[in-house]
Amino acid sequence: MSRRPEEVKLDRENGRIIIKWDDGSRLQYLYDPLRNACPCAGCRGHSPGEVEPPNVVGAICRGIYEVGTYALRFDWSDGHTTGIYTWSYLEEIGQPVIA
């Protein structure tokens, strides 16, 4: 990871999460794509009965929790809470903030 997170903001009004990085850049994560990018074993097809990544529509992030110093975990409105999104993974999947 080349940069470190400085601030994580839950922007409920616009249905996204914004992370400000120490190089001044900001990346956004719209709820549905972020929920569908969940890296947990169940969502990646590594659990019994799970064969495809999720295709959730209408997800709402109810909470954000730090996992040590290396990741975030999200509490989703569909009850899913097991995905651990590392900082490097979040750097990879983030999109530049559009006002």
MOPAC internal coordinates of N, CA, C and O (Angstrom, degrees):
PM7 1SCF
backbone

  N    0.0000 0     0.00 0     0.00 0    0    0    0
  C    1.4561 1     0.00 0     0.00 0    1    0    0
  C    1.5180 1   107.95 1     0.00 0    2    1    0
  O    1.2310 1   120.94 1   -52.10 1    3    2    1
  N    1.2979 1   115.80 1   127.90 1    3    2    1
  C    1.4571 1   120.53 1  -176.47 1    5    3    2
  C    1.5219 1   113.69 1   -89.44 1    6    5    3
  O    1.2310 1   120.04 1   160.97 1    7    6    5
  N    1.2914 1   117.52 1   -19.03 1    7    6    5
  C    1.4679 1   120.58 1  -179.37 1    9    7    6
  C    1.5152 1   110.10 1  -135.08 1   10    9    7
  O    1.2310 1   121.16 1   -14.44 1   11   10    9
  N    1.3081 1   115.39 1   165.56 1   11   10    9
  C    1.4680 1   121.51 1  -178.14 1   13   11   10
  C    1.5261 1   108.84 1  -118.02 1   14   13   11
  O    1.2310 1   120.24 1   -33.55 1   15   14   13
  N    1.3212 1   117.14 1   146.45 1   15   14   13
  C    1.4687 1   119.93 1   177.92 1   17   15   14
  C    1.5274 1   110.38 1   -74.50 1   18   17   15
  O    1.2310 1   121.17 1   -39.13 1   19   18   17
  N    1.3158 1   115.38 1   140.87 1   19   18   17
  C    1.4737 1   120.60 1   176.86 1   21   19   18
  C    1.5214 1   112.10 1  -110.13 1   22   21   19
  O    1.2310 1   120.48 1   148.05 1   23   22   21
  N    1.3250 1   116.69 1   -31.95 1   23   22   21
  C    1.4616 1   120.36 1  -176.86 1   25   23   22
  C    1.5265 1   109.28 1  -152.13 1   26   25   23
  O    1.2310 1   120.96 1   -41.08 1   27   26   25
  N    1.3221 1   115.76 1   138.92 1   27   26   25
  C    1.4602 1   122.25 1   174.89 1   29   27   26
  C    1.5192 1   106.87 1  -121.36 1   30   29   27
  O    1.2310 1   121.07 1   -54.97 1   31   30   29
  N    1.3280 1   115.56 1   125.03 1   31   30   29
  C    1.4670 1   120.23 1  -176.01 1   33   31   30
  C    1.5284 1   110.00 1  -124.08 1   34   33   31
  O    1.2310 1   120.91 1   -51.45 1   35   34   33
  N    1.3088 1   115.86 1   128.55 1   35   34   33
  C    1.4585 1   122.48 1   173.71 1   37   35   34
  C    1.5274 1   107.31 1   -89.53 1   38   37   35
  O    1.2310 1   120.50 1   -71.08 1   39   38   37
  N    1.3175 1   116.64 1   108.92 1   39   38   37
  C    1.4654 1   123.17 1  -178.01 1   41   39   38
  C    1.5293 1   108.23 1  -101.19 1   42   41   39
  O    1.2310 1   120.88 1  -100.45 1   43   42   41
  N    1.3155 1   115.91 1    79.55 1   43   42   41
  C    1.4771 1   121.68 1  -175.72 1   45   43   42
  C    1.5298 1   112.06 1   -61.67 1   46   45   43
  O    1.2310 1   120.82 1   142.80 1   47   46   45
  N    1.3260 1   116.03 1   -37.20 1   47   46   45
  C    1.4618 1   120.66 1  -178.01 1   49   47   46
  C    1.5308 1   112.04 1   -57.70 1   50   49   47
  O    1.2310 1   120.38 1   144.03 1   51   50   49
  N    1.3362 1   116.88 1   -35.97 1   51   50   49
  C    1.4625 1   121.47 1  -177.97 1   53   51   50
  C    1.5282 1   113.43 1  -107.94 1   54   53   51
  O    1.2310 1   120.17 1  -172.40 1   55   54   53
  N    1.3319 1   117.28 1     7.60 1   55   54   53
  C    1.4531 1   121.13 1   175.78 1   57   55   54
  C    1.5166 1   113.89 1    62.31 1   58   57   55
  O    1.2310 1   121.25 1  -133.30 1   59   58   57
  N    1.3293 1   115.21 1    46.70 1   59   58   57
  C    1.4579 1   118.82 1  -178.12 1   61   59   58
  C    1.5234 1   111.07 1  -153.78 1   62   61   59
  O    1.2310 1   121.95 1   -13.00 1   63   62   61
  N    1.3172 1   113.86 1   167.00 1   63   62   61
  C    1.4599 1   122.66 1   172.91 1   65   63   62
  C    1.5206 1   105.76 1  -118.05 1   66   65   63
  O    1.2310 1   120.53 1   -40.97 1   67   66   65
  N    1.3160 1   116.58 1   139.03 1   67   66   65
  C    1.4652 1   121.21 1   179.06 1   69   67   66
  C    1.5204 1   108.14 1  -120.21 1   70   69   67
  O    1.2310 1   120.79 1   -47.77 1   71   70   69
  N    1.3210 1   116.09 1   132.23 1   71   70   69
  C    1.4547 1   121.53 1   174.98 1   73   71   70
  C    1.5206 1   108.35 1  -115.90 1   74   73   71
  O    1.2310 1   121.33 1   -53.90 1   75   74   73
  N    1.3228 1   115.06 1   126.10 1   75   74   73
  C    1.4565 1   121.40 1   174.26 1   77   75   74
  C    1.5256 1   107.13 1   -96.81 1   78   77   75
  O    1.2310 1   120.69 1   -51.79 1   79   78   77
  N    1.3258 1   116.30 1   128.21 1   79   78   77
  C    1.4587 1   122.55 1  -177.22 1   81   79   78
  C    1.5236 1   110.23 1  -101.43 1   82   81   79
  O    1.2310 1   120.47 1   -18.88 1   83   82   81
  N    1.3262 1   116.71 1   161.12 1   83   82   81
  C    1.4626 1   121.41 1  -174.34 1   85   83   82
  C    1.5265 1   114.19 1   -68.00 1   86   85   83
  O    1.2310 1   119.64 1   169.72 1   87   86   85
  N    1.3236 1   118.30 1   -10.28 1   87   86   85
  C    1.4676 1   120.29 1   175.19 1   89   87   86
  C    1.5286 1   111.43 1   -91.42 1   90   89   87
  O    1.2310 1   120.56 1  -173.75 1   91   90   89
  N    1.3463 1   116.53 1     6.25 1   91   90   89
  C    1.4605 1   121.99 1   179.22 1   93   91   90
  C    1.5143 1   114.21 1    91.42 1   94   93   91
  O    1.2310 1   119.97 1   170.27 1   95   94   93
  N    1.3225 1   117.65 1    -9.73 1   95   94   93
  C    1.4640 1   119.83 1   179.93 1   97   95   94
  C    1.5238 1   110.13 1   -76.44 1   98   97   95
  O    1.2310 1   121.39 1   -23.20 1   99   98   97
  N    1.3339 1   114.94 1   156.80 1   99   98   97
  C    1.4523 1   121.45 1   176.99 1  101   99   98
  C    1.5271 1   107.90 1  -132.06 1  102  101   99
  O    1.2310 1   121.32 1   -47.39 1  103  102  101
  N    1.3229 1   115.08 1   132.61 1  103  102  101
  C    1.4570 1   120.66 1   176.88 1  105  103  102
  C    1.5163 1   109.10 1  -118.40 1  106  105  103
  O    1.2310 1   121.17 1   -33.36 1  107  106  105
  N    1.3427 1   115.36 1   146.64 1  107  106  105
  C    1.4606 1   120.14 1   179.18 1  109  107  106
  C    1.5237 1   109.69 1  -115.53 1  110  109  107
  O    1.2310 1   122.22 1   -23.90 1  111  110  109
  N    1.3305 1   113.35 1   156.10 1  111  110  109
  C    1.4603 1   122.40 1  -177.79 1  113  111  110
  C    1.5218 1   106.93 1  -138.01 1  114  113  111
  O    1.2310 1   120.46 1   -76.64 1  115  114  113
  N    1.3281 1   116.72 1   103.36 1  115  114  113
  C    1.4536 1   120.45 1   177.56 1  117  115  114
  C    1.5234 1   108.50 1   -68.65 1  118  117  115
  O    1.2310 1   120.22 1   -34.15 1  119  118  117
  N    1.3170 1   117.19 1   145.85 1  119  118  117
  C    1.4569 1   121.26 1  -171.87 1  121  119  118
  C    1.5333 1   114.32 1   -54.14 1  122  121  119
  O    1.2310 1   119.80 1   123.26 1  123  122  121
  N    1.3332 1   117.99 1   -56.74 1  123  122  121
  C    1.4706 1   118.82 1  -174.81 1  125  123  122
  C    1.5266 1   112.74 1   -60.59 1  126  125  123
  O    1.2310 1   118.95 1   130.23 1  127  126  125
  N    1.3356 1   119.61 1   -49.77 1  127  126  125
  C    1.4638 1   118.33 1   178.74 1  129  127  126
  C    1.5354 1   112.66 1   -60.88 1  130  129  127
  O    1.2310 1   120.20 1   143.83 1  131  130  129
  N    1.3288 1   117.23 1   -36.17 1  131  130  129
  C    1.4646 1   120.07 1   179.02 1  133  131  130
  C    1.5261 1   110.47 1   -67.51 1  134  133  131
  O    1.2310 1   120.21 1   135.79 1  135  134  133
  N    1.3172 1   117.20 1   -44.21 1  135  134  133
  C    1.4669 1   120.37 1   177.83 1  137  135  134
  C    1.5256 1   110.59 1   -61.75 1  138  137  135
  O    1.2310 1   120.27 1   138.03 1  139  138  137
  N    1.3330 1   117.09 1   -41.97 1  139  138  137
  C    1.4557 1   121.45 1  -178.55 1  141  139  138
  C    1.5262 1   113.33 1   -73.34 1  142  141  139
  O    1.2310 1   120.24 1   164.54 1  143  142  141
  N    1.3133 1   117.15 1   -15.46 1  143  142  141
  C    1.4734 1   122.01 1   177.15 1  145  143  142
  C    1.5280 1   111.54 1   -91.23 1  146  145  143
  O    1.2310 1   120.13 1  -170.78 1  147  146  145
  N    1.3296 1   117.36 1     9.22 1  147  146  145
  C    1.4637 1   120.87 1  -177.49 1  149  147  146
  C    1.5289 1   110.66 1   -51.33 1  150  149  147
  O    1.2310 1   120.33 1   -52.03 1  151  150  149
  N    1.3326 1   116.98 1   127.97 1  151  150  149
  C    1.4659 1   120.58 1  -176.80 1  153  151  150
  C    1.5289 1   114.88 1   -88.63 1  154  153  151
  O    1.2310 1   119.45 1  -174.73 1  155  154  153
  N    1.3356 1   118.65 1     5.27 1  155  154  153
  C    1.4673 1   118.94 1  -176.63 1  157  155  154
  C    1.5277 1   111.05 1   -67.80 1  158  157  155
  O    1.2310 1   120.74 1   -19.60 1  159  158  157
  N    1.3138 1   116.19 1   160.40 1  159  158  157
  C    1.4700 1   122.17 1  -177.45 1  161  159  158
  C    1.5219 1   112.27 1   -59.19 1  162  161  159
  O    1.2310 1   120.17 1   138.90 1  163  162  161
  N    1.3301 1   117.28 1   -41.10 1  163  162  161
  C    1.4561 1   120.34 1  -179.90 1  165  163  162
  C    1.5149 1   113.05 1   -62.75 1  166  165  163
  O    1.2310 1   120.63 1   139.64 1  167  166  165
  N    1.3258 1   116.40 1   -40.36 1  167  166  165
  C    1.4589 1   120.83 1  -179.04 1  169  167  166
  C    1.5322 1   112.55 1   -77.35 1  170  169  167
  O    1.2310 1   120.01 1   160.93 1  171  170  169
  N    1.2974 1   117.59 1   -19.07 1  171  170  169
  C    1.4683 1   121.26 1  -179.64 1  173  171  170
  C    1.5165 1   112.08 1   -98.30 1  174  173  171
  O    1.2310 1   120.32 1  -172.55 1  175  174  173
  N    1.3422 1   117.00 1     7.45 1  175  174  173
  C    1.4539 1   120.62 1   175.31 1  177  175  174
  C    1.5172 1   114.93 1    83.58 1  178  177  175
  O    1.2310 1   120.12 1  -156.67 1  179  178  177
  N    1.3291 1   117.37 1    23.33 1  179  178  177
  C    1.4608 1   120.80 1  -178.71 1  181  179  178
  C    1.5267 1   113.04 1  -104.82 1  182  181  179
  O    1.2310 1   120.45 1  -169.21 1  183  182  181
  N    1.3275 1   116.74 1    10.79 1  183  182  181
  C    1.4630 1   121.16 1   177.75 1  185  183  182
  C    1.5215 1   108.86 1  -116.71 1  186  185  183
  O    1.2310 1   119.88 1   -27.02 1  187  186  185
  N    1.3211 1   117.83 1   152.98 1  187  186  185
  C    1.4671 1   120.35 1   178.67 1  189  187  186
  C    1.5264 1   111.25 1   -54.88 1  190  189  187
  O    1.2310 1   120.98 1   -46.87 1  191  190  189
  N    1.3247 1   115.74 1   133.13 1  191  190  189
  C    1.4579 1   120.68 1   178.25 1  193  191  190
  C    1.5182 1   114.57 1    84.45 1  194  193  191
  O    1.2310 1   119.56 1   171.35 1  195  194  193
  N    1.3028 1   118.45 1    -8.65 1  195  194  193
  C    1.4642 1   122.28 1   179.60 1  197  195  194
  C    1.5206 1   108.60 1  -104.52 1  198  197  195
  O    1.2310 1   120.70 1   -61.20 1  199  198  197
  N    1.3309 1   116.27 1   118.80 1  199  198  197
  C    1.4583 1   118.89 1  -177.91 1  201  199  198
  C    1.5237 1   113.30 1  -123.12 1  202  201  199
  O    1.2310 1   120.13 1   163.48 1  203  202  201
  N    1.3112 1   117.35 1   -16.52 1  203  202  201
  C    1.4607 1   120.37 1  -178.30 1  205  203  202
  C    1.5240 1   109.93 1  -132.11 1  206  205  203
  O    1.2310 1   120.73 1   -27.82 1  207  206  205
  N    1.3381 1   116.20 1   152.18 1  207  206  205
  C    1.4631 1   118.23 1   172.81 1  209  207  206
  C    1.5291 1   109.68 1   -61.43 1  210  209  207
  O    1.2310 1   119.94 1   -24.62 1  211  210  209
  N    1.3093 1   117.71 1   155.38 1  211  210  209
  C    1.4689 1   120.21 1  -178.31 1  213  211  210
  C    1.5238 1   111.96 1   -66.12 1  214  213  211
  O    1.2310 1   121.22 1   -23.53 1  215  214  213
  N    1.3057 1   115.27 1   156.47 1  215  214  213
  C    1.4554 1   121.99 1   173.96 1  217  215  214
  C    1.5237 1   106.99 1  -132.28 1  218  217  215
  O    1.2310 1   121.35 1  -113.83 1  219  218  217
  N    1.3261 1   115.02 1    66.17 1  219  218  217
  C    1.4596 1   122.22 1  -176.29 1  221  219  218
  C    1.5236 1   109.83 1   -81.47 1  222  221  219
  O    1.2310 1   120.71 1   -43.64 1  223  222  221
  N    1.3173 1   116.25 1   136.36 1  223  222  221
  C    1.4593 1   122.96 1   175.92 1  225  223  222
  C    1.5188 1   107.16 1  -123.75 1  226  225  223
  O    1.2310 1   120.21 1   -47.09 1  227  226  225
  N    1.3182 1   117.20 1   132.91 1  227  226  225
  C    1.4566 1   121.41 1   177.99 1  229  227  226
  C    1.5237 1   114.31 1    87.89 1  230  229  227
  O    1.2310 1   120.46 1  -159.57 1  231  230  229
  N    1.3232 1   116.72 1    20.43 1  231  230  229
  C    1.4672 1   120.21 1   179.20 1  233  231  230
  C    1.5265 1   110.21 1   -66.06 1  234  233  231
  O    1.2310 1   121.60 1   -35.44 1  235  234  233
  N    1.3174 1   114.54 1   144.56 1  235  234  233
  C    1.4638 1   121.35 1   174.86 1  237  235  234
  C    1.5168 1   107.13 1  -128.87 1  238  237  235
  O    1.2310 1   120.81 1   -49.57 1  239  238  237
  N    1.3164 1   116.05 1   130.43 1  239  238  237
  C    1.4598 1   120.53 1   177.88 1  241  239  238
  C    1.5257 1   108.02 1   -83.68 1  242  241  239
  O    1.2310 1   121.01 1   -60.47 1  243  242  241
  N    1.3394 1   115.67 1   119.53 1  243  242  241
  C    1.4669 1   120.70 1  -178.66 1  245  243  242
  C    1.5202 1   112.49 1   -96.09 1  246  245  243
  O    1.2310 1   120.13 1   166.47 1  247  246  245
  N    1.3315 1   117.36 1   -13.53 1  247  246  245
  C    1.4553 1   119.61 1  -179.88 1  249  247  246
  C    1.5130 1   111.51 1  -173.45 1  250  249  247
  O    1.2310 1   121.42 1   -24.96 1  251  250  249
  N    1.3317 1   114.89 1   155.04 1  251  250  249
  C    1.4649 1   122.73 1   178.59 1  253  251  250
  C    1.5214 1   107.08 1  -127.10 1  254  253  251
  O    1.2310 1   120.81 1   -47.36 1  255  254  253
  N    1.3470 1   116.05 1   132.64 1  255  254  253
  C    1.4569 1   120.79 1  -177.24 1  257  255  254
  C    1.5245 1   110.03 1  -131.32 1  258  257  255
  O    1.2310 1   120.55 1   -44.38 1  259  258  257
  N    1.3186 1   116.56 1   135.62 1  259  258  257
  C    1.4625 1   120.57 1   176.08 1  261  259  258
  C    1.5219 1   109.36 1   -74.46 1  262  261  259
  O    1.2310 1   121.23 1   -37.41 1  263  262  261
  N    1.3199 1   115.25 1   142.59 1  263  262  261
  C    1.4585 1   122.44 1   174.16 1  265  263  262
  C    1.5206 1   105.23 1  -116.05 1  266  265  263
  O    1.2310 1   120.78 1   -76.77 1  267  266  265
  N    1.3214 1   116.12 1   103.23 1  267  266  265
  C    1.4636 1   119.80 1  -175.01 1  269  267  266
  C    1.5168 1   110.05 1    54.49 1  270  269  267
  O    1.2310 1   121.33 1    41.69 1  271  270  269
  N    1.3248 1   115.07 1  -138.31 1  271  270  269
  C    1.4643 1   120.36 1   177.54 1  273  271  270
  C    1.5179 1   111.40 1  -112.35 1  274  273  271
  O    1.2310 1   120.66 1  -166.12 1  275  274  273
  N    1.3461 1   116.34 1    13.88 1  275  274  273
  C    1.4573 1   118.45 1  -171.40 1  277  275  274
  C    1.5276 1   115.34 1  -121.48 1  278  277  275
  O    1.2310 1   119.47 1   175.50 1  279  278  277
  N    1.3332 1   118.62 1    -4.50 1  279  278  277
  C    1.4635 1   117.95 1  -172.63 1  281  279  278
  C    1.5224 1   112.67 1  -162.37 1  282  281  279
  O    1.2310 1   121.80 1    -6.60 1  283  282  281
  N    1.3443 1   114.16 1   173.40 1  283  282  281
  C    1.4596 1   122.81 1   172.88 1  285  283  282
  C    1.5237 1   108.91 1  -125.72 1  286  285  283
  O    1.2310 1   121.64 1   -26.27 1  287  286  285
  N    1.3346 1   114.48 1   153.73 1  287  286  285
  C    1.4569 1   122.41 1   173.05 1  289  287  286
  C    1.5162 1   106.56 1  -127.61 1  290  289  287
  O    1.2310 1   120.48 1   -39.48 1  291  290  289
  N    1.3214 1   116.68 1   140.52 1  291  290  289
  C    1.4587 1   122.00 1  -177.09 1  293  291  290
  C    1.5266 1   110.74 1  -114.22 1  294  293  291
  O    1.2310 1   121.15 1   -34.29 1  295  294  293
  N    1.3120 1   115.40 1   145.71 1  295  294  293
  C    1.4600 1   122.76 1   175.20 1  297  295  294
  C    1.5276 1   106.19 1  -104.26 1  298  297  295
  O    1.2310 1   120.66 1   -68.61 1  299  298  297
  N    1.3450 1   116.34 1   111.39 1  299  298  297
  C    1.4595 1   121.44 1  -174.63 1  301  299  298
  C    1.5245 1   112.00 1   -98.98 1  302  301  299
  O    1.2310 1   121.23 1   -26.76 1  303  302  301
  N    1.3144 1   115.24 1   153.24 1  303  302  301
  C    1.4673 1   121.61 1  -178.69 1  305  303  302
  C    1.5276 1   113.32 1   -64.09 1  306  305  303
  O    1.2310 1   119.81 1   161.66 1  307  306  305
  N    1.3318 1   117.97 1   -18.34 1  307  306  305
  C    1.4726 1   120.15 1   177.37 1  309  307  306
  C    1.5226 1   111.82 1   -87.08 1  310  309  307
  O    1.2310 1   120.64 1  -173.13 1  311  310  309
  N    1.3427 1   116.38 1     6.87 1  311  310  309
  C    1.4584 1   121.41 1   177.36 1  313  311  310
  C    1.5174 1   114.51 1    90.92 1  314  313  311
  O    1.2310 1   119.97 1   176.75 1  315  314  313
  N    1.3137 1   117.66 1    -3.25 1  315  314  313
  C    1.4656 1   120.58 1  -178.19 1  317  315  314
  C    1.5345 1   109.98 1   -79.52 1  318  317  315
  O    1.2310 1   120.52 1   -47.97 1  319  318  317
  N    1.3402 1   116.61 1   132.03 1  319  318  317
  C    1.4688 1   120.69 1  -178.02 1  321  319  318
  C    1.5232 1   113.01 1  -141.80 1  322  321  319
  O    1.2310 1   118.99 1  -173.92 1  323  322  321
  N    1.3247 1   119.52 1     6.08 1  323  322  321
  C    1.4624 1   119.75 1  -169.49 1  325  323  322
  C    1.5200 1   115.72 1   -93.26 1  326  325  323
  O    1.2310 1   118.93 1   168.12 1  327  326  325
  N    1.3014 1   119.64 1   -11.88 1  327  326  325
  C    1.4627 1   120.51 1  -177.55 1  329  327  326
  C    1.5162 1   112.77 1   -71.86 1  330  329  327
  O    1.2310 1   120.73 1   -47.25 1  331  330  329
  N    1.3205 1   116.21 1   132.75 1  331  330  329
  C    1.4701 1   121.83 1   175.90 1  333  331  330
  C    1.5253 1   107.21 1  -112.50 1  334  333  331
  O    1.2310 1   120.87 1   -67.59 1  335  334  333
  N    1.3243 1   115.95 1   112.41 1  335  334  333
  C    1.4562 1   123.57 1  -176.55 1  337  335  334
  C    1.5355 1   108.28 1   -98.61 1  338  337  335
  O    1.2310 1   119.92 1   -72.73 1  339  338  337
  N    1.3173 1   117.75 1   107.27 1  339  338  337
  C    1.4653 1   120.65 1   179.56 1  341  339  338
  C    1.5207 1   109.59 1   -69.01 1  342  341  339
  O    1.2310 1   121.23 1   -20.72 1  343  342  341
  N    1.3147 1   115.24 1   159.28 1  343  342  341
  C    1.4628 1   119.79 1   178.45 1  345  343  342
  C    1.5280 1   110.20 1   -58.93 1  346  345  343
  O    1.2310 1   119.89 1   137.90 1  347  346  345
  N    1.3262 1   117.81 1   -42.10 1  347  346  345
  C    1.4657 1   119.76 1  -178.78 1  349  347  346
  C    1.5317 1   110.94 1   -65.59 1  350  349  347
  O    1.2310 1   119.92 1   143.02 1  351  350  349
  N    1.3372 1   117.75 1   -36.98 1  351  350  349
  C    1.4624 1   120.56 1   176.66 1  353  351  350
  C    1.5239 1   110.24 1   -65.75 1  354  353  351
  O    1.2310 1   120.29 1   138.67 1  355  354  353
  N    1.3224 1   117.04 1   -41.33 1  355  354  353
  C    1.4589 1   120.59 1   178.23 1  357  355  354
  C    1.5281 1   111.32 1   -64.68 1  358  357  355
  O    1.2310 1   119.95 1   143.24 1  359  358  357
  N    1.3261 1   117.69 1   -36.76 1  359  358  357
  C    1.4680 1   120.27 1   174.71 1  361  359  358
  C    1.5269 1   110.24 1   -60.38 1  362  361  359
  O    1.2310 1   120.95 1   139.36 1  363  362  361
  N    1.3091 1   115.80 1   -40.64 1  363  362  361
  C    1.4659 1   122.61 1  -176.54 1  365  363  362
  C    1.5240 1   112.44 1   -67.07 1  366  365  363
  O    1.2310 1   119.81 1   138.72 1  367  366  365
  N    1.3241 1   117.98 1   -41.28 1  367  366  365
  C    1.4556 1   120.70 1  -172.82 1  369  367  366
  C    1.5283 1   114.45 1   -96.76 1  370  369  367
  O    1.2310 1   119.64 1   173.60 1  371  370  369
  N    1.3286 1   118.29 1    -6.40 1  371  370  369
  C    1.4613 1   121.35 1  -178.05 1  373  371  370
  C    1.5166 1   113.29 1   -72.22 1  374  373  371
  O    1.2310 1   121.51 1   -24.58 1  375  374  373
  N    1.3135 1   114.72 1   155.42 1  375  374  373
  C    1.4608 1   122.26 1   176.84 1  377  375  374
  C    1.5273 1   108.84 1  -117.75 1  378  377  375
  O    1.2310 1   119.63 1   -33.18 1  379  378  377
  N    1.3215 1   118.30 1   146.82 1  379  378  377
  C    1.4652 1   119.66 1   177.78 1  381  379  378
  C    1.5332 1   110.88 1   -56.45 1  382  381  379
  O    1.2310 1   121.07 1   -36.66 1  383  382  381
  N    1.3066 1   115.55 1   143.34 1  383  382  381
  C    1.4669 1   120.66 1  -179.87 1  385  383  382
  C    1.5237 1   109.55 1   -68.88 1  386  385  383
  O    1.2310 1   122.09 1   -49.27 1  387  386  385
  N    1.3218 1   113.61 1   130.73 1  387  386  385
  C    1.4687 1   120.66 1   173.61 1  389  387  386
  C    1.5116 1   105.50 1  -111.97 1  390  389  387
  O    1.2310 1   120.72 1   -64.68 1  391  390  389
  N    1.3052 1   116.23 1   115.32 1  391  390  389
  C    1.4670 1   123.05 1  -175.38 1  393  391  390
  C    1.4603 1   111.04 1   -19.95 1  394  393  391
  O    1.2310 1   120.10 1   180.00 1  395  394  393

